Amino acid sequence: MLQYASLTGFVRTILIILLIWYGVKILTRLFAPYLMRYVAKKAEQKFGQPFNTQQPPKPKQKEGEISIDKMPNQKTSENKKVGEYVDYEEID
């Protein structure tokens, strides 16, 4: 048994799709500000969390005084072999 599409069924389907489309648009306009506020608060909490940790205060230094927190590594290797040197001549 074959079923054929009728014009009234087609128009009814198009109207239902349009009704859902405009309903979603209206609901989005109503709830978008609340959703954006929620997302902004969550992002603020997430990105602001590392800055909220308390760090011990650094001792105050007099002007011109130097302090070194980390000493550089004393081991420097001078024998870095990058490759073999090849002498060449330019040809004009």
trRosetta pair geometry for C-beta under 8 A, 3 or more apart (Angstrom, degrees):
i j d omega theta_ij theta_ji phi_ij phi_ji
5 9 5.9 -130 -163 77 72 125
5 10 5.9 69 163 -57 115 103
6 9 4.6 93 59 7 85 105
6 10 7.0 -151 92 -6 45 87
7 10 5.7 -55 -149 36 33 113
7 11 6.3 30 156 -16 67 106
8 11 5.8 -53 -143 39 32 108
8 12 6.1 36 155 -22 64 108
9 12 5.6 -53 -144 36 29 114
9 13 6.4 32 155 -20 63 105
10 13 5.8 -54 -150 34 30 111
10 14 6.5 28 153 -16 64 106
11 14 5.7 -54 -148 38 33 112
11 15 6.3 34 153 -19 66 107
12 15 5.8 -55 -148 37 30 112
12 16 6.5 32 153 -20 64 105
13 16 5.7 -53 -148 34 31 111
13 17 6.5 31 154 -18 64 105
14 17 5.7 -54 -149 36 32 111
14 18 6.4 29 154 -16 65 107
15 18 5.7 -54 -145 40 32 110
15 19 6.2 35 155 -22 65 107
16 19 5.7 -53 -146 35 30 113
16 20 6.5 28 156 -16 64 105
17 20 5.9 -56 -149 38 30 108
17 21 6.2 33 152 -23 65 109
18 21 5.5 -53 -144 35 32 115
18 22 6.3 22 162 -10 67 106
19 22 6.3 -58 -144 42 26 101
19 23 6.1 30 155 -22 62 112
20 23 5.6 -57 -144 38 29 115
20 24 6.3 30 158 -20 65 104
21 24 6.1 -58 -154 34 26 108
21 25 6.6 25 150 -18 62 107
22 25 5.4 -50 -146 36 38 116
22 26 6.3 37 156 -19 68 103
23 26 5.9 -54 -147 36 30 108
23 27 6.3 26 156 -14 65 109
24 27 5.8 -57 -143 42 31 109
24 28 6.1 36 155 -25 65 107
25 28 5.7 -54 -147 33 28 113
25 29 6.6 26 155 -17 62 105
26 29 5.9 -55 -152 35 32 110
26 30 6.5 27 152 -17 64 107
27 30 5.6 -57 -148 38 34 111
27 31 6.0 0 166 7 71 114
28 31 6.6 -72 -134 52 24 88
28 32 5.5 43 167 -51 66 107
29 32 6.1 -31 -126 8 21 119
31 34 5.4 -59 -161 44 61 112
31 35 5.8 62 143 -24 84 107
32 35 5.6 -59 -143 40 32 112
32 36 6.1 32 160 -21 68 106
33 36 5.8 -54 -144 37 30 110
33 37 6.4 32 156 -19 64 104
34 37 5.8 -52 -149 35 31 111
34 38 6.5 33 152 -20 63 106
35 38 5.7 -55 -150 35 32 113
35 39 6.4 29 154 -16 66 107
36 39 5.8 -54 -145 39 32 109
36 40 6.2 34 155 -21 65 107
37 40 5.7 -55 -145 37 29 112
37 41 6.4 30 156 -19 64 105
38 41 5.9 -55 -150 35 29 110
38 42 6.5 25 154 -16 63 108
39 42 5.8 -56 -148 38 31 111
39 43 6.3 30 155 -18 66 107
40 43 5.8 -55 -145 38 30 109
40 44 6.2 33 154 -21 64 107
41 44 5.6 -54 -146 36 30 112
41 45 6.4 30 155 -18 64 105
42 45 5.8 -54 -148 36 31 110
42 46 6.2 29 154 -19 65 109
43 46 5.6 -56 -144 38 31 111
43 47 6.0 10 165 -1 68 112
44 47 6.5 -64 -135 48 23 94
44 48 5.4 11 170 -9 64 125
45 48 6.2 -61 -125 47 18 103
45 49 6.3 42 164 -51 57 99
46 49 6.2 -42 -159 -2 21 117
47 50 7.8 -49 -177 22 39 96
48 51 5.6 -68 -163 45 56 109
48 52 6.2 60 144 -35 82 105
49 52 5.8 -55 -149 23 33 114
49 53 8.0 45 156 -33 59 89
50 53 6.5 -38 -169 3 41 111
61 65 4.6 -141 178 74 106 121
61 67 6.3 -130 -95 -13 144 121
62 65 4.7 85 61 -17 79 125
68 71 6.5 69 138 -80 126 62
71 74 8.0 -10 145 -42 110 90
73 76 7.4 130 107 -60 95 72
77 80 6.1 112 108 -56 101 80
